[in-house]
């Protein structure tokens, strides 16, 4: 049974009501009940408040098309909470270790004497002001001001929102469900409009007024990426795609989505403009990466487009016409300042392999074959902008040779794509299959770090890492420890991040458990059964191949993959 939210007509726009709805949502595990509570709450709000509440429940403080983000680090929020609560830092730290969430800690330690007075619109204004503040001290002061106006319960949700995650078991999907309920519309239509507008708040308001059909594509906000599944044997390809398939090289770079369109005067949009053309680049984690590739932006701005273009593809390091190994690109990533020298010594190209929008039309529901011929009709072939090669095959027997040829061209392997498949944002299906290199690597997440030795004794440079228990069970199980493979600059930057995102310190800060967010690709000689780690396995001679800043921690490898590798690498007959 649902508990209806008691709302009196004067206080519906109170942030307090938002917090109460959030509490009720957190208290249930059922997705449908969560959506129903949210739907009820939404019906009580005026349009402007609905816009904010829908965004906040989807976990973002600003619309996705807006380049502003408010991800305030744990240590700034902690400093603010120390000031507002008057509690000892050590006490709060100990509470944080126990509760795992600073918002929960705030609700426990703040006094409950305040009467709720904050309105949703005031929270919106405070967030907009906070995002403009530069400098840690001033930012902390701004947070303190906001928290002082809040009750303990409100502070709990303000802190969660400012840290970028509500952690009440709600995904954007449930917010879309709630909007569908509010407007009695099919959820598919809500998802479609949310993808077009890049603003779940705007989508909610359009839905309420029965105006979903008026939504048009807004460029310059990321669309979720379609993902691929690994394939073990070529036979699987012929059974899934008996009528033929497309084969592309699997480029080893970083995934990127490119938006190109005519200039818009709205300065808060993502991207940058050159000669009245706006260009934005987004990573697979939907973060904006335009500024990391100024040299690419210049080339992309010369592409002719009538009414905008969205491309999906890979950024790769190049030398003339040749694609270089990913390691070359690594030199450019994570650098705070990109000197001209660096840009010239590591040039990059964008290899387009899909097209999602062109000539005013959203193409994701078109089959691969149609999208591909549209992509080819754009005739990209400058040194900086290329179209991925694509061949049609019916017979899998030629794939072995193709795989080798792709490897010889410096690529990771092959991608096999279903000719009739639509582009499915955010889905890892079997319409795209990846055929990867034989060398064993695992994508893992750092769970703990320790200071190193020698010249690395000032940094947290030894990392303990984990895999997920399974696709459905996010429990992290440690499988190994590694300290080699990263450059000095990477070690230094990672060390700063790990200090900032420490959960618990041991041995005077020399060993720390950390927020499990940094994904590493590691390689190793063998996987052994071992009691040393929780997973029951240990990697022998692990080395870090790279930091996978393009991969979220939810997508790391699972214990099952570790098990398979242990069996494979133990078998002397396996390749
Ligand atoms: P993985 O990162 O191993 O899960 O493999 C999937 C990734 O391969 C995608 O996210 C892309 O970054 C990359 N990739 C490289 N070439 C292609 C291609 N031709 N089509 C699709 N994805 C590709």
Boltz pocket constraint, residues with backbone or C-beta under 6 A from the ligand:
constraints:
  - pocket:
      binder: B
      contacts: [[A, 226], [A, 227], [A, 228], [A, 248], [A, 249], [A, 250], [A, 251], [A, 252], [A, 253], [A, 254], [A, 255], [A, 284], [A, 313], [A, 314], [A, 353], [A, 388], [A, 415], [A, 434]]
      max_distance: 6.0
